[in-house]
Amino acid sequence: MATPPDTLDKVGAGLDALDVPVEAHKASLWQRFLKTGVPPIIAFALLLGVWQGLWASAILPEFQLPAPVNVWNELVRSISTGEAFGILWTSLHRAVLGFLAAVLIATPLGLLIAKVRVVRAAIGSLLTGLQSLPSVAWVPAAILWFGVTPSTIYFVVLMGSVPSIANGLVAGIDQIPPLLPRVGRALGAGRLASARHILLPAALPGYLAGLKQGWAFSWRSLMAAEIIATSPQLGVGLGQYLHNGSSLNDINMVIAAIFLILLVGIGIELLLFRPLERAVLRARGLTGAL
């Protein structure tokens, strides 16, 4: 008995509907604030309350655990005098320039390691080892090689971020279905076209994860370099500001510096990587992960 045409059309329409990403219910601005904004505010308030309680109990002396209001006053002082903006600019522009240079170096390096077996066998494990090496270990060597100059700072940032970005791209390419590169070759795509139009888009989730980790490593590397390599030629960044607070035994300055370092890390995550990650997931129909 033949299947009626209208039944086949309904089955086809149902199968096509399975391929269409399901749009999540669009919450109102207030609902999104309750879901994403209120929990961190509550967590911060609890942390502040615990801090205030520990200070009031006088378990530790004032020079080890200051009152929250004293740290706040230090932040207000540095902002009102403009010192904080100069410090943030010094560190941020170094981090951004170093990170962009790392992306330009690590992307072709990751493609080369992922697609050329001899290269992977030669330096694949070395790159993984470099990723696990604490970036602070490069600072003494960089000072001997380049002196206390900006070159030392940028070298440490590159050594901290390049392995993470390259390994993230390699991991993303390794998870690409083998059918996709074959289709590209069948359609006449060369190596460069295949890398640009097939490998990089398909490996984007892993590549993005490598970029996030690469930024985190570059930021940590920068702080380590600024703490150790201090010179008037380098100016005062967040690491130098933290070092100055430690040298002066000023716990308010130390905690204010830690707060600013943390603030930059959270800001870059929320303003740059979180929207990119959501865009990638949404483009792949993975709205349930948002």
Solvent accessible surface area in square Angstrom, and as a share of the most:
residue,aa,sasa,rsa
1,M,239,1.07
2,A,90,0.70
3,T,71,0.41
4,P,66,0.42
5,P,105,0.66
6,D,82,0.42
7,T,56,0.32
8,L,106,0.53
9,D,100,0.52
10,K,146,0.62
11,V,84,0.48
12,G,30,0.29
13,A,64,0.49
14,G,37,0.36
15,L,107,0.53
16,D,95,0.49
17,A,62,0.48
18,L,141,0.70
19,D,118,0.61
20,V,95,0.54
21,P,64,0.40
22,V,122,0.70
23,E,134,0.60
24,A,69,0.54
25,H,162,0.72
26,K,175,0.74
27,A,32,0.25
28,S,57,0.37
29,L,136,0.68
30,W,162,0.57
31,Q,94,0.42
32,R,109,0.40
33,F,89,0.37
34,L,82,0.41
35,K,153,0.65
36,T,78,0.45
37,G,16,0.16
38,V,39,0.22
39,P,68,0.42
40,P,78,0.49
41,I,100,0.51
42,I,91,0.46
43,A,59,0.46
44,F,112,0.47
45,A,57,0.44
46,L,120,0.60
47,L,114,0.57
48,L,71,0.35
49,G,44,0.42
50,V,91,0.53
51,W,52,0.18
52,Q,79,0.35
53,G,39,0.38
54,L,80,0.40
55,W,89,0.31
56,A,70,0.54
57,S,63,0.40
58,A,78,0.61
59,I,119,0.60
60,L,87,0.43
61,P,62,0.39
62,E,88,0.40
63,F,135,0.56
64,Q,89,0.40
65,L,30,0.15
66,P,1,0.01
67,A,3,0.03
68,P,17,0.11
69,V,87,0.50
70,N,49,0.25
71,V,7,0.04
72,W,154,0.54
73,N,81,0.42
74,E,19,0.08
75,L,12,0.06
76,V,66,0.38
77,R,98,0.36
78,S,0,0.00
79,I,85,0.43
80,S,87,0.56
81,T,91,0.53
82,G,33,0.31
83,E,66,0.29
84,A,3,0.02
85,F,125,0.52
86,G,41,0.39
87,I,4,0.02
88,L,38,0.19
89,W,169,0.59
90,T,23,0.13
91,S,0,0.00
92,L,51,0.25
93,H,56,0.25
94,R,15,0.05
95,A,0,0.00
96,V,63,0.36
97,L,95,0.47
98,G,2,0.02
99,F,20,0.08
100,L,98,0.49
101,A,35,0.27
102,A,0,0.00
103,V,31,0.18
104,L,137,0.68
105,I,84,0.43
106,A,0,0.00
107,T,22,0.13
108,P,77,0.49
109,L,42,0.21
110,G,0,0.00
111,L,32,0.16
112,L,86,0.43
113,I,4,0.02
114,A,18,0.14
115,K,93,0.39
116,V,51,0.30
117,R,218,0.80
118,V,117,0.67
119,V,33,0.19
120,R,88,0.32
121,A,89,0.69
122,A,70,0.55
123,I,55,0.28
124,G,14,0.13
125,S,90,0.58
126,L,105,0.52
127,L,11,0.06
128,T,78,0.45
129,G,38,0.37
130,L,41,0.20
131,Q,38,0.17
132,S,91,0.58
133,L,70,0.35
134,P,83,0.52
135,S,19,0.12
136,V,69,0.40
137,A,53,0.41
138,W,47,0.16
139,V,0,0.00
140,P,74,0.47
141,A,28,0.21
142,A,0,0.00
143,I,44,0.22
144,L,153,0.76
145,W,150,0.53
146,F,84,0.35
147,G,28,0.27
148,V,52,0.30
149,T,36,0.21
150,P,52,0.32
151,S,57,0.37
152,T,0,0.00
153,I,1,0.00
154,Y,57,0.22
155,F,44,0.18
156,V,0,0.00
157,V,0,0.00
158,L,41,0.20
159,M,42,0.19
160,G,6,0.05
161,S,0,0.00
162,V,16,0.09
163,P,3,0.02
164,S,0,0.00
165,I,0,0.00
166,A,0,0.00
167,N,32,0.17
168,G,12,0.11
169,L,0,0.00
170,V,17,0.10
171,A,47,0.36
172,G,5,0.05
173,I,12,0.06
174,D,81,0.42
175,Q,146,0.65
176,I,16,0.08
177,P,78,0.49
178,P,90,0.57
179,L,110,0.55
180,L,74,0.37
181,P,16,0.10
182,R,134,0.49
183,V,66,0.38
184,G,3,0.03
185,R,152,0.56
186,A,88,0.68
187,L,147,0.73
188,G,66,0.63
189,A,31,0.24
190,G,45,0.44
191,R,203,0.74
192,L,157,0.78
193,A,39,0.30
194,S,15,0.10
195,A,15,0.12
196,R,173,0.63
197,H,117,0.52
198,I,31,0.16
199,L,9,0.05
200,L,45,0.22
201,P,60,0.38
202,A,34,0.26
203,A,1,0.01
204,L,61,0.31
205,P,61,0.38
206,G,20,0.19
207,Y,25,0.10
208,L,11,0.06
209,A,59,0.46
210,G,2,0.02
211,L,26,0.13
212,K,57,0.24
213,Q,77,0.34
214,G,0,0.00
215,W,18,0.06
216,A,44,0.34
217,F,41,0.17
218,S,0,0.00
219,W,15,0.05
220,R,153,0.56
221,S,0,0.00
222,L,0,0.00
223,M,15,0.07
224,A,19,0.14
225,A,0,0.00
226,E,4,0.02
227,I,58,0.29
228,I,79,0.40
229,A,4,0.03
230,T,53,0.31
231,S,29,0.19
232,P,137,0.86
233,Q,120,0.53
234,L,9,0.05
235,G,34,0.33
236,V,66,0.38
237,G,0,0.00
238,L,0,0.00
239,G,0,0.00
240,Q,22,0.10
241,Y,3,0.01
242,L,31,0.15
243,H,69,0.31
244,N,48,0.25
245,G,0,0.00
246,S,70,0.45
247,S,73,0.47
248,L,121,0.60
249,N,130,0.67
250,D,42,0.22
251,I,40,0.20
252,N,40,0.20
253,M,24,0.11
254,V,27,0.15
255,I,37,0.19
256,A,0,0.00
257,A,0,0.00
258,I,90,0.46
259,F,76,0.32
260,L,8,0.04
261,I,31,0.16
262,L,106,0.53
263,L,93,0.46
264,V,14,0.08
265,G,26,0.25
266,I,83,0.42
267,G,23,0.23
268,I,37,0.19
269,E,47,0.21
270,L,89,0.44
271,L,147,0.73
272,L,81,0.40
273,F,5,0.02
274,R,87,0.32
275,P,67,0.42
276,L,79,0.39
277,E,59,0.26
278,R,96,0.35
279,A,52,0.41
280,V,17,0.10
281,L,38,0.19
282,R,124,0.45
283,A,86,0.67
284,R,96,0.35
285,G,23,0.22
286,L,90,0.45
287,T,18,0.11
288,G,81,0.78
289,A,72,0.56
290,L,73,0.36
